Amino acid sequence: MTSWTPFVGPDEESEEIVMQVNVMVGGPQKLIPVDGVRQHQDETWIGVDHGATLLLGWGITPVAAIGDFDSTNPAELARLKAALD
């Protein structure tokens, strides 16, 4: 897996630290707004369990994948590991 260091620094208008990360979790696919996800595909994503595999299927490579991956088959897990190396 790949380690990731988040951006830490002020935005242009204030001294607040600003960072947006999208998180995709597993769950019933029919409840996931895929069009909304695709509108944010160029943003930073983290995949949790099967959510990481879903992201890859939509052409989004997460910066990190976390979980026990018990619902991910071996071929999907191998593809995920290769994408994050």
N, C-alpha and C positions, 0 to 999 in steps of 0.2 A: 504494500500500500504506500501511498505518497503522503508525506507529512506536509503541512500547510501552515504558513505563518500569515495571520491576517494583517491587513493594512491598519496601521495605527497612526493617526495624525489628524490635525484640524481640517475642517472643510474650509472653503474660501470665505464664508461669511461669518464664521464664529470660531470660538476655540473648542467647540464640542467635537468629539470624535464621532465620525459618521461612517457606518459600514452597513451594507445591506447584504444579507445572505438568504437565499431561498432554500427551503428544506423540503425534500420529497420523501414521504414515508410510504410504506406499503399499505395496502388496504384494497377495498373493492374498486376496481378500475372505473366502474360506471359512475363513481362519485368524484372522480378527478376531472377538473376542468382543463382538458388537454389543450384546447385553444388558448386558454389563459397562460398555461405553462409555456407554450411555444412563443407567446408574445414576450416572454422573459428569458428566452433561451440563451441570450448573450450575457446574461448576468451570472453571478456566482451561485453555484448549486452544491448542496451536500445531499447525498442519497443515504437513506436509512433503510437497511434490510432490502426488501424487494424493490423499494423506491429507487434505489441506485440502478437496478436493472431496467426499470421503466424509463428512467432518464436516458440511458444509452439507446433504448429502442426508439426514442424520439429525437435522437441525434444530439443529445446534450451529455457532455462528459462532466460528471461532478468533480469538484476539487478534492473531495473526500467521500468515502463510503464507510459507514459504521453500522454495527449490528452483529447479530449471530448468524444471519443469512440462512436460517433453517428452512425458509421457503424458496430458496434459490437453488436451482439444480446445478450440478457440477459444470456443465457447459456454460451456463450463464455466469457462474462465479469465475471461471477461467477467463471469459471475455471481459468481465469487470476488472479483474486483476491486471490483465494486459492493457486495458485502457488507462489505468491509473499509474502504471509503471513509467 
